[in-house]
Amino acid sequence: MSHHSSRDLLRATRRAAGFSQSELATLLGLRGHSHLSRIERGQQRPQLEHVLRYEMLFGLPMAEFVPTLCNTVRNGLWEDITAALLADTGQKGPRSARKRKALVVARERIESLSN
């Protein structure tokens, strides 16, 4: 999803539910409707609490609410996991095996989200 379409999605979701910017800003815990307007226009990144409130209110997954941020985090985490796996190649023992398994599973999860 492009940055532009995520902005359209936010505005369309709010309008479809019948909320004004002021009403939704209050429900999201924002300072005012101008703050929500900047988020809807892509001029400001929402805080995690606002994203979670939006997700709970409308059932819109976080990845759809802030797709650019989610992709950035996903790509960075995948790279960090890969580096951690490479650094752990010579480690032995049950703790290292558990850690390696968790990293492999996480990397597979990230790869499945990218498809």
C-alpha positions in Angstrom: 0.0 0.0 0.0 1.4 3.4 -0.9 1.8 6.3 1.5 -0.9 8.2 -0.4 -3.5 5.4 -0.2 -2.9 5.0 3.5 -3.8 8.6 4.0 -6.9 8.1 1.9 -7.7 5.0 4.0 -7.5 6.9 7.2 -9.8 9.7 6.0 -12.2 7.4 4.3 -12.4 5.1 7.4 -13.2 8.1 9.6 -15.8 9.5 7.2 -17.5 6.2 6.6 -17.9 5.8 10.4 -19.5 9.3 10.5 -16.8 11.0 12.7 -15.6 14.6 12.3 -11.9 15.2 12.8 -12.7 16.8 16.2 -14.7 13.8 17.4 -12.1 11.2 16.3 -9.3 13.3 17.7 -11.0 13.2 21.1 -11.4 9.4 20.9 -7.8 8.9 19.8 -6.5 11.1 22.7 -5.1 13.7 20.3 -4.7 17.4 21.2 -7.2 18.5 18.6 -8.6 18.1 15.1 -5.5 19.9 13.5 -3.3 17.1 14.9 -5.5 14.5 13.3 -5.5 16.5 10.1 -1.7 16.4 9.9 -1.7 12.7 10.5 -4.4 12.1 7.8 -2.3 14.3 5.3 0.9 12.3 6.1 2.6 15.4 7.6 2.9 13.9 11.1 3.5 10.3 12.3 1.0 9.1 14.9 2.3 7.9 18.3 1.8 4.3 19.1 -1.1 4.9 21.5 -3.0 6.7 18.7 -2.3 3.9 16.3 -3.5 1.3 18.8 -6.7 3.3 19.6 -7.4 3.6 15.9 -6.9 -0.1 15.4 -9.2 -1.0 18.3 -11.8 1.5 17.3 -12.1 0.6 13.6 -10.5 -2.9 13.5 -7.9 -1.6 11.0 -4.6 -3.5 11.4 -1.6 -1.3 12.3 0.2 -2.3 9.2 -2.6 -0.7 7.1 -2.6 2.4 9.3 1.1 3.1 9.1 2.3 0.9 6.2 5.5 2.9 5.5 6.6 2.6 9.1 5.7 -1.1 9.3 7.7 -1.8 6.2 10.7 0.1 7.5 10.6 -1.8 10.8 10.1 -5.1 9.1 13.1 -4.6 6.8 15.3 -3.4 9.6 14.3 -6.2 12.0 14.9 -8.8 9.2 18.4 -7.4 8.7 19.2 -7.4 12.4 17.9 -10.9 12.8 20.1 -12.1 9.9 23.1 -10.4 11.5 22.4 -12.0 14.9 22.1 -15.4 13.2 25.4 -15.0 11.5 27.1 -13.8 14.7 25.7 -16.9 16.6 27.0 -19.5 14.2 29.7 -20.9 16.5 27.7 -20.8 19.7 26.7 -24.1 21.4 24.4 -25.1 24.2 20.7 -25.1 24.9 20.3 -21.4 25.4 22.0 -20.6 22.1 19.8 -23.2 20.4 16.6 -21.7 21.8 17.7 -18.2 20.8 18.6 -19.4 17.3 15.3 -21.1 16.9 13.4 -18.0 18.0 15.4 -15.9 15.5 14.7 -18.3 12.7 11.0 -18.4 13.4 10.8 -14.6 13.6 12.6 -14.3 10.3 10.2 -16.7 8.7 7.3 -14.8 10.1 8.7 -11.5 8.7 9.2 -13.2 5.3 5.6 -14.4 5.3 4.3 -10.9 6.1 6.3 -9.5 3.1 4.5 -11.9 0.7 
